[in-house]
């Protein structure tokens, strides 16, 4: 099965080269594409200098638009599996073969979870509160347990690739897409992973955005759980 690693990047000049180096070390025969979301630092220049496979967006689309661009690329190039991985070094590429294996075993969607073995970086206290809230909503409405609802380290099969290429949430999409997949009875599984703190840069989620994040994502997760068979 042909696999593609989707790496959204915004202002990751301090980490992108090491991220790709580690990816190639662990996954020599797996394709990847960097989606440069109109970075204002030297991310694009570093990608071009090192001849990385990069798509340069002419305007900033945000995380949802960048990731959907990757899914469109995967769909149009007929990949069987797409893996999302952060550009900042938090996601260890050594887990990619396990993500792929779980898809090959018949699962539709696989999530790399920090909270199964509870090792490595566990995120901030307030973000964990949000994670637990989204997990509770999904559990109540779908009867399915997803512990790490905001994990951006995920793998999708061909059916999910096609869906995400056509419709994908704009802001903080992971909890909403997880709820949609669970509600619509796709086979979803989590596997334990140890994640690191970012190698460089800072999170895009500021204190003010955290309030917006909690309200917007909570409502979106609730809607995704209530309304079946809609687009994400």
Steps between C-alpha positions, in 0.01 A plus 500: 500500500633844405540732795549876524606706803330843509702764688330839544756770580470862606816682613694180575846610385655369821359148473403409143842374386541273804141378465559385143839352592335287770215405268740374234698312765199297615293491179733486202241369254202716601411817310439831674378848415556819699217752480663838560212716620642831375768513772656840565833356616751288304301176496446506122862593428624209714266259322615616157869501596473138618279400204218388728165418343303814586176668395515874564162658572480859368286611795472378858212252522548392861545146626176368351570633152861383508408147606217481246748600230702195601193277477418642157856419391464147638163447331606636161817289505307187602668424830345222709604638839563854621682577825487842665817600683601833656800691368621615841663176620228395744412188301759224482492343151600161640128441567398540136542129410262411787243754379520351151473146636176582681348637179614192307329284763165652400456810714379818332674746731782475753593754769834525676412551867702654784256375761505122468842440657512858640866551414678790335362853472137502620400851384403789729249470785234720336533326167459163671172627649378574148619162376307325779187704424505410128567137590199499732269649235611243242456218751149612600369532144688226311586246773856507369799593713767733359749606763720737302240703311741778394788285378627615160691174444249294303463263207207468259401244240386573145136562594593759760756661267229560240259641759758736653616615157148630434404634843713581804455734801694828494597550865647237735349215298611188689221469761228578245624250242544235770139550609379481139689177435375342823137603437499362148620157614842497339749267664719720719778391735763664718856381550738614776770751411755705686497859379756771561481872558547705185861548387450868419238770452188540708143376500246695297249462784527820708300556825235694305484233231464238774158643593392503135644151459302358792167649389532446125643148519261390774200604289651349185564167674145498635358572153715230340370251756134593454477530120581179316623461143578864438819653368758594763 
